[in-house]
């Protein structure tokens, strides 16, 4: 099954840090990507920056402020606004679907979108006119997150865009502001990026879930797996709703990190 006017794709995106907004190429790529499919009814975001058990959903009763979950940046990055409407209907559907698969769901009415959510959304949907709810990752277990994603698959038929927001490689020891965003990536980042593209093209779910044993330089590319983990949710949602059919939407590197992003399904 493929995206239609009423059935959005599933996305996995590399979200960048707040200075992504200053990168003309990457912001253009995100804007062009969102133009390849119809504007969704609403958006469910799963970000690397919100791990919480049980499954928790962000504010729906009234808009909540953004979560500026970063430190040491210039003030302008803390002045950013993204006032997307809350999505109570979507939150209710998420709670129903994942609850039917054995998850207890809580709501945090004081929790807004973190930078893994609003930084890319601001480039993809700058009018902030699409309702958004963010969902926490209750675990980093690959199979558990894949199954959680599969439970969310019916959301696509109501017009929901499901987005896993992480980074295809994420080792901040490689991040050197003095070198600039276009510096050549470390070999480990390039090797993992190539493996990830090939595995995704094959739809090789088993290898992707078992990346620590199957991928080259896996522990260098991801010293901790939280930025790879949102991909498991996206894969589960796509797999359970017709197939993965992964297509690279954005590639290249940013301060040595792979910003590869995929459209699924």
C-alpha positions, 0 to 999 in steps of 0.5 A: 500500500502506498501513501494517498491523499488520505494516507500519509507515509511514515517518516524517519528523520535525522533531526539536527540540533537547534542550529539546523535552522541556520543550515540553508541546505538542510532546511531546504531539503526538509521543506522540499521533503514535506512537499512530496506528500499531502499535508496530514490531518495531524502528526504523531512525533516520537523523538530520541529525546523523550524516554519515559515509561509508561508510554506518555503523551504530550499536552493536549488540553492547551498548548504547552511551551517548547522543551528547550532540552539543550544547553550552552547555545545562543539566546536566539535558539531559546526564543524559537516558537512553534505553536502547533495546535494540540491534538486531543483526538489523535492522543485518544486514538494513540491511547486506544491503540497502544492500550489494546496492545497492553501498554498503560498510557499516561498524559503529561499536560505540562509537556511540550515538544522537544527539539527532536520534534519542533526543530524539523517540524518548523522547517517542514510545516512552518505555518504550525497549522498541523496538530501535533502530539508527541509520544515517549519511548517507554523502552529502547528494546528494538523488538518492543519499539517495533511492536509499539510502532505496529500497534500505531499503523491504523493511524495512517488510515485516519490521515496521521503522519507518524514520524520517528525523529532521531539521527542515523549516526549520533556520536557527539565526540565527532561534533567539532564546531570549529571544523564546520558542518561540511567537514568530512565524516569519520570512517565509522559514520560513513560505513554505518550510513552505507550499511543503513541505506543498504539494509533499509533498501532491502527492508531487512528488519531483522538486521536493523533491529539487531544493528549492534551485531550486524552493522559496521562500527555500530557502537561508534555510530551509536554509543547509546541507541536512543537516536536510532531507536525511533526508527524501530517505531517507524519501521513497525508502523510501516511494516504493519500497514503495507510494507516498508518500501524505504526511500532515502529523502535526505542524505549527506553528513552534518558535522560528521553525523549522517543526516540520512532520512527515509520515507517509508510505506 
